[in-house]
């Protein structure tokens, strides 16, 4: 299980990036207007800001201070998140001092150019009813509260990929898709002692 930090510029309803512009063209989603969903979604999909790890966009825990300083001085609205991946079984207890658990996303973060959230692209803005129906289980941040629900989504997705692969992102075995715990740093986050 890997713990990694990153700064994330989230997609917003103002249409300032290509993903949000594309999503806005969809109009409505299973959870309401696309603009509202873009503003609610707090998962791992977005634009990674590669400060401490320019090659991969993910940084080690040792880079926490650098990332926090960059976030605090940036003119852009950036979120400092920690992802724990892959989660192959239900975590007994997930606590990170200075971070709040937002929920569980599904997908893959391989590099700064290869970020993919199954929830964002295939549930919230997807086309397959078998995937879209899972939107009803998501919390106010458009993530799962329970690991088991996220794992169930990935199992459904795996079953659909053989017959509906054209409507689902194709992953390679090296991508290691799965359940990802998403934490967000509290604004007052202090450096660990």
N, C-alpha and C positions, 0 to 999 in steps of 0.2 A: 504494500500500500504506500503510495507516494503522496507526500504533502508538498504542495507548490503554491507560491504566491504569484500574483500578477496584478497589474493595474488594468482596468477594463473600462473602456468607453462604451457605455451601453447604447443600444439602439433606442432612439427616441421618436416620438410622433411628429417632430418637426421636419422629418424627412431629410435630415442633413447627411445621410449616407445612403449608399445604394441598396442595402438590405432593407432599411426602413422605408425607402421610397417604393420598393417592390412590394413590401408587405402592405403598405397603405393602399395600393391599387386593389387589394383584395376586398376592401370595404369592411365586411363583417367577418368575425371568427366565431367559433363555438362559445366564446366567452364575452362576446359583444363587439363593439367597434374596434377595428384594428388599431386606431390611435390609442385607445384605452389599454389594450393588451400590450402594446409596445412600452407604454409607461409603467405598467405593472410588472412585466417580466424582469426578474432579478437573477436569472440563471447565468450560466457560464458563456453563453454566446454573446458576442460583441466584438469590438476591436481591441485586441491585446496591445498594450503599450509596452514595448520591449525596452525597459530601462536597464535593469540589472542583468538581463540575459538576452541581449539583442538577437542572438541567433534563434532562440526558441520561444521567447515571450513569456516563459515561465521561470521563476526565480526560486532559489532555495530560501529556507527560513532565515538564513544568515543575512539576506538582503532586505529584511523587514524595515530597518531604519531608513535605508536609501529610498525604498519605495514610498514609505510614509512621507518623507521630506518632499519627494517629487510630487506626490498627490497634493500635499498641502500648498505647494507653490505654483501648481499648474493653473492656468487660466481656463482650462477645459474642466468639465465636470467628470471626474474619474472616480471609480470605486476601487478600493483595494480589497481584493478577494483572496481567499485561500481555498484551493480545491484539494480534496483527498480523493485519489483515484487509483486504480479502480476498486470499487467496493464489491467484493464477490460474495459477501455475506452480511447479514444485518449487523451493524455496529452495536456493541453493548452500550457504549457511552461515547458520545462525541462532544468533547469540550475543548475549546481553544481559548485561553485567556485573551481578552480584548477583541474577540470575534463573536459574532452572532451567527448561529446556524440558520440559514435561510430556507434550506430544504434540500431535496435531492433532484438532480437533473440527470439526464441520460445522454450519452454521446461520447465524444472524443475530443481531446485537446492534444494534438501531436506537435504542432509548431505554430508560430505566429500566423501562418497562412493556412493552417488546417485546424479550424475550430468548428465543431458542429454539435449543436444541441438537437437531439431528437424531439424534445418537447417543443422547442421553438419552431423548427421547420416542419415537423411531421404531425404534431398534435395541434398546436395553436394555429399554424398557417398551412396545414397539410390538406390533402385531398382524399385520403382513404378513410372512409367512415370507421373502419376498425381501429384506426389510430386516433382520429379526431374525437371519438367518444370518450377518451381518457381525460379530456379537458375538464370534465365535470369533477374529477378527483383532485384537481390542483388547488393549492392554497392561494391566498391573495397575492403572492409573488409569482404565481404561475409555475410553481414547483411542487413536487410531492412532499408531504410531511413525513411519510413513512418509506423506509428503504424498500419494503416488500412491494409497495405499489409501483415504484420505479423499476424494480426487478421484473415485475409482472409485465410492464409495458415492453421491456426489452425482449421478454419471451414471446409476446404477441408479435413483435416486430420480426423476430427471427423466423417465426412461423409464416409470416406474410412475404418475406423476402424472396422466397422461391417463386411465387406466383405473381407478385406485384412489385418485383424489384425495380421496374421502371419508375415507380412512384416513390421510391425510397433511396436515400443516399447509399452508395456502395462503399463499404469499408473493407480494408484489407486486414488480414490477420495481425499485421504489425501495428495497426491503428489501436487495437485493444479497446473497442467500444464497450461501454458498460455504465453502471450507476456511478455518479459523482456527487459527493457531498459538497455543497457550496456554502461557504462562510463569508461574511462581509465584515471588514474591520470597523469597529466603532470609531467615530470621528475623533474621539479623545484618546485613541490608542496610544499608549506609552510604550516605549521600548522595553522589552523584557529585561529583567535584572540579570 
